[in-house]
Each structure stands twice: as structure tokens, then as C-alpha cells.
Amino acid sequence: MTASPWALFRASVTLEATTLRGNRAFVILTAVAAVSFLVMVSLFGLTGSYAPVAVINNDGGPLADRLIEALDAAHHSFALKFMPLADAEAALLSGRLVGILTIPEGFSRDVAAGKTVPIDIRIDNVNIDLTHDVQRALPAAIVKFGRDQKFPGATARMVEHDVMREDPGYIPYLVVSALALDAMVIAGILGAMATAREWERRTVKLLRLSPASPGILLAGKLTVAGTVAAVALGLALLVIVFVYRVVPIAPWSTVFALLACVVIFTSLGAWLGVVLKRTLAAVPLLFGLAMPLYIDSGALEPTRFDGEAIWMAAHLSPVYYAVGVLEWAFGAGRDLHPGGRVDPRTAGEGRVSMSRDRGDAL
């Protein structure tokens, strides 16, 4: 007599759960891995974002202090350090500084008198990325310094109209997108293990010869795998909310999106397990695909900025859509204008205002 579908499903769930209970360390490490991906992705935004630059202030005047404040306010650019010149030179040559910026004596007096004062900076250009960061941020800080002091002569200014009222933080944006990476790796690996294990244990023949429905047995196995993945993602979500202080504006949409990710990636992993028939083949493949698909998902920057070919390729990956839905649920992609619509006259627009009585423009 054939067991009922519900009884078969419960038996499959019990068998898979028993297998995982025998590997408690693996289950615990799965949850730890979900959190570790958040930390790893955070490093994209933290590493190299603040270039250590020594400041040698030979002036000590009020305008020199205002310039230092402008440098310090440059977004994700400088980590200013104050030290004697000899120590700064030794740190620069040993690779512990990116540059040495020297404010000359008489800086405040000469700037107040309308003179152009050169500011010397020595850069350790062994790393072109950090070098470019300093080269971009220093002129921006100088322009801000001049604008804040209301110096004459700057006859062009930008009037910015933002699509969103607040600039989303880069680290919060990244850790939210890391949930999609978590789902792909964790759920995919658990799904692949659930199916590949049948070939490794040579029990797949028994399943094929059994009068029980293979679909019901597979559903039971994947339900357990998906549940473990959902718990790991839930832990990662709690870390995002309570550690990173990033709270979703649409909590139920966030939960639904994560559950959808679990279903999709568990099924994808199960399919890879069937195709490859070996855990040692499926797991490295999923890890190998994770970072390219994540980077091409628009998590670091919009994929359209990288060209049409990459943008079109990104649409073939479920990670792309998972990142988009999760960012929307957390609020990074929503419109914050009153009435819920973007004003097409001002969205993303910068307007330049110029005076007509001066020949120079900044």
C-alpha cells in the first residue's frame, strides 16, 4: 500500500533533518557564513576609502583651520593626520601615508589679501586608485573652502536638485545587497547538497525504483534545506537591522523577497546538484559564480554605467533582480519626493548660475 503524499513528504523532511542534525557544526557554520558575507561586502566600502594624509600646518591662522575642516569633510577621501614633518616623511617613504599636504606660512594672510597660494602635496603614487582619490578630493575641498568663506571671483556655482532627500550611505547600500549574495551561496549550496548527496551515497537508484513520488521526496528534502537557509538569512537580516542600523521601510516586502530568494536559489542549487552529481563540484561552482554575479548585479554601481553589454548580461542573473527588490524594500531605491513622484523638471538636474560682469568662471 502506497503511503499518502503528506506522509511521504513528512518522511522526506524527517530524513533530511536527521542528516543535518548529524552535521550540527555545518549548520552553525552556515549561519556564520551568512554574517561573514555581510562583513566581506562591507570591506568594499571601507577599504581604501580614507587615504591617510599628513597635514603640516606652517600657518596656524584661521583660514588654514577652515581649509583643514574642508579637507576633513571631503566625503570618503582623507584620514588627516597631524605630525612633525620628519615623522611624516618617514611614514610616507615606508608606505604608511598616501601623501603629505603642507599649508605654507602666511597662507591666511595671503588668501585674505586675494592672492593665489600654492598648497604643496607629496603623494606616494604606488597605488593609482588612492592617488586618484586624493587628486579628485583635494580640488573639491579647496572649492568648498572658497565657497564657505564667500571669496569673490568664483562666478559659477552649481545648484543641485537631488532625486532623493537623503544620500543613502554606501555601506548600508552594500550590506543590503549582500543579502542576495547570502541567499545565492547559502541556499544554493544547501540545495545542491540535498540532491548531490543521493548520487554520492548511491541511493538515487532506490528513489527511482521506489513507488513513492520523486517530486514529493525532493520537495521534502528541499524544504529542510530552504528552512536552514531562511534561518541563516534571518540572522543576517537581524545583523543588518541591529548592528548596521539599516531598517527596511517595507518589512513584509523584505521578508517576502528573502523567502523568494530562498526558493529560487535552493531550486537552482538542487538542479546543479543533479547535473554535477558531486557536492565537491557544485559547491566550488556556486562560490565561483557568486562574486561575478554579485558584482554584475548593480550592487557596487549601476550596471548601465559599465556599458550595454554588461547591463544586458546582468539581466540574465536572478541576483540582479534580488538586489533590486531588496534595495527597494530597504528604501535605497525609492523616491522620497512629496507625492511619491519625481519632478521631471528637477530630478537629477544640476543648474549652473553665472554672473555676467566677470570674465572668469570657476
Residue, then its C-alpha position, 0 to 999 in steps of 0.5 A: m500500500t502506497a503511503s499518502p503524499w503528506a506522509l511521504f513528504r513528512a518522511s522526506v523532511t524527517l530524513e533530511a533533518t536527521t542528516l543535518r542534525g548529524n552535521r550540527a557544526f555545518v549548520i552553525l557554520t552556515a549561519v556564520a557564513a551568512v554574517s561573514f558575507l555581510v562583513m566581506v561586502s562591507l570591506f568594499g566600502l571601507t577599504g581604501s576609502y580614507a587615504p591617510v594624509a599628513v597635514i603640516n600646518n606652517d600657518g596656524g591662522p584661521l583660514a588654514d583651520r577652515l581649509i583643514e575642516a574642508l579637507d576633513a569633510a571631503h566625503h570618503s577621501f582623507a584620514l588627516k593626520f597631524m605630525p612633525l614633518a620628519d615623522a611624516e616623511a618617514a611614514l610616507l617613504s615606508g608606505r604608511l601615508v598616501g601623501i603629505l599636504t603642507i599649508p605654507e606660512g602666511f597662507s591666511r594672510d595671503v588668501a585674505a589679501g586675494k592672492t593665489v597660494p600654492i598648497d604643496i602635496r607629496i603623494d606616494n603614487v604606488n597605488i593609482d586608485l588612492t592617488h586618484d582619490v586624493q587628486r579628485a578630493l583635494p580640488a573639491a575641498i579647496v572649492k568648498f573652502g572658497r565657497d564657505q568663506k564667500f571669496p569673490g571671483a568664483t562666478a559659477r556655482m552649481v545648484e543641485h536638485d537631488v532625486m532623493r532627500e537623503d544620500p543613502g550611505y554606501i555601506p548600508y547600500l552594500v550590506v543590503s545587497a549582500l543579502a542576495l549574495d547570502a541567499m545565492v551561496i547559502a541556499g544554493i549550496l544547501g540545495a545542491m547538497a540535498t540532491a548531490r548527496e543521493w548520487e554520492r551515497r548511491t541511493v538515487k537508484l532506490l528513489r527511482l525504483s521506489p513507488a513513492s513520488p520523486g517530486i514529493l521526496l525532493a520537495g521534502k528534502l528541499t524544504v529542510a534545506g530552504t528552512v536552514a537557509a531562511v534561518a541563516l538569512g534571518l540572522a543576517l537580516l537581524v545583523i543588518v537591522f541591529v548592528y548596521r542600523v539599516v531598517p527596511i521601510a517595507p518589512w513584509s516586502t523584505v521578508f517576502a523577497l528573502l523567502a523568494c530568494v530562498v526558493i529560487f536559489t535552493s531550486l537552482g542549487a538542487w538542479l546543479g546538484v543533479v547535473l554535477k552529481r558531486t557536492l565537491a563540484a557544485v559547491p566550488l561552482l556556486f562560490g565561483l559564480a557568486m562574486p561575478l554575479y554579485i558584482d554584475s548585479g548593480a550592487l557596487e554601481p549601476t550596471r548601465f554605467d559599465g556599458e550595454a553589454i554588461w547591463m544586458a548580461a546582468h539581466l540574465s542573473p536572478v541576483y540582479y533582480a534580488v538586489g533590486v527588490l531588496e534595495w527597494a524594500f530597504g528604501a535605497g531605491r525609492d523616491l522620497h519626493p512629496g507625492g511619491r513622484v519625481d519632478p521631471r523638471t528637477a530630478g537629477e538636474g544640476r543648474v549652473s548660475m553665472s554672473r555676467d560682469r566677470g570674465d572668469a568662471l570657476 
